[in-house]
Amino acid sequence: MNETLQILKDRRSVRSFSDKSLSEEQVTLIKEATLRAPTAGNMALYSVIEVQDQEKKELLAKLCDNQIMIAKAPLVWVFLADMQKWVNYFVEGGSKERGEKEGLASWRSPGLGDLHLCLQDAIIAAQNAVVAAESLGIGSCYIGDVIENFEEMKELLNLGHYTVPACMLIFGFPKTKHTTKQTPRCPKEAVFMQDSYQEPTLDQLKAAFSEHEELRREAKILPFGNTGSIADHYYFKKHTSKFMEEMNRSTSAMFDHWCKL
């Protein structure tokens, strides 16, 4: 197996970091790899905020369900879906005025299609950063909770009208070597489909997540005295949780703000 495929296969999330800082050269290498990510129309519809201020890191940790590892991480990057840069360029660079004057185009505000492309750009770039860091022996973890508490996030990071959080990554050297088995993934046939969507049956779903369920049963963490299923586990832990309720509220507010004229 070639080196890149091995890195992708072996990668796992790291949530506990040593006190060792990343070097300037290492951060630069990760940045350069990030910038080589595919991007719609080569417009780079994303920006990255590197949060160095310790007080801000602690506030981020609090806003993201009190995950203290964020405050302790040597490197924290918030990836933004960013159309603001192009709105500014269109207006301040004269494209809007010239288009209307010459009858070529009338102004339109960014819509949900623009947001979708921006989110794609940001998350693709983030994954490039993850792989680059992993190749340097640097661990990382995605923080999806950055899309909670949009109003506070907007103020904390001074976000423009057309900039919203897409995801957050924390980086650092693993505190200890991995000694446990990697978390399972679904088998290929449970994810890859041909020509059209094929809605899975209950038996197919049970088979797809059987390894996940067995590990949790061994750890005795399934609901109902460990007699429940993996579906029970995710239904009560995530799907009906308070943080998912907030995540949905926050995302709705985020999208409404984007579309607000």
HELIX and SHEET records of a PDB file:
HELIX    1   1 GLU A    3  ASP A   10  1                                   8    
HELIX    2   2 GLU A   24  LEU A   35  1                                  12    
HELIX    3   3 ALA A   40  ASN A   42  5                                   3    
HELIX    4   4 GLN A   54  LEU A   63  1                                  10    
HELIX    5   5 ILE A   68  LYS A   72  1                                   5    
HELIX    6   6 GLN A   84  GLU A   92  1                                   9    
HELIX    7   7 SER A   95  LYS A  101  1                                   7    
HELIX    8   8 LEU A  112  SER A  135  1                                  24    
HELIX    9   9 GLY A  144  ILE A  147  5                                   4    
HELIX   10  10 PHE A  150  LEU A  157  1                                   8    
HELIX   11  11 LYS A  188  ALA A  190  5                                   3    
HELIX   12  12 LEU A  202  ALA A  208  1                                   7    
HELIX   13  13 SER A  210  GLU A  218  1                                   9    
HELIX   14  14 PRO A  223  ASN A  226  1                                   4    
HELIX   15  15 ILE A  230  TYR A  234  1                                   5    
HELIX   16  16 TYR A  235  HIS A  239  3                                   5    
HELIX   17  17 LYS A  242  CYS A  259  1                                  18    
SHEET    1   A 4 TYR A  46  GLU A  50  0                                        
SHEET    2   A 4 LEU A  75  ASP A  82 -1                                        
SHEET    3   A 4 THR A 163  GLY A 172 -1                                        
SHEET    4   A 4 GLY A 139  ILE A 143 -1                                        
END                                                                             
